[in-house]
Amino acid sequence: MDESSLRAVGWARSLPMNTGPKAARDWAREHLRTLGWAHSAPQTMDDVLLTVSELVTNAHVHAHSTARLVLAWDGRCLHVTVHDDDVALPTPRTPSGDRLGGRGMFLVDALADEWEARPCPDGKAVTACFHPPQAAEDAR
């Protein structure tokens, strides 16, 4: 096998605005179970599910858009990407006791090993990367 090739597995699902974040979490949970994360990395799995919920909610509430959720596992990192139709890139805001909301990207920033938002031709993609505990140790 060519050492430079990358082996990956991925899943994708479109979540219309009438689909709640619970449907996204349930779908993602089933795929994470196929990776064995329910037993080997339960805290990371919880962090991924909360991030899925936040990113899908942001697509529905702020972009007024269908959320296109993609999970891709490359053996070292689980990439959680949500595409939506709004070109405005998200930024974490400091939580405030004076307003509701505004904590989604702050949570993503705290939970993910890294994240990025990038413009796409018809909106944007927000990707959060998660290393399970063993992969994080191996990367050191």
Summary of the structure (lengths in Angstrom):
residues: 140
radius of gyration: 15.2
end to end distance: 24.8
largest distance: 56.8
contacts: 399
relative contact order: 0.18
helix: 38%
strand: 26%
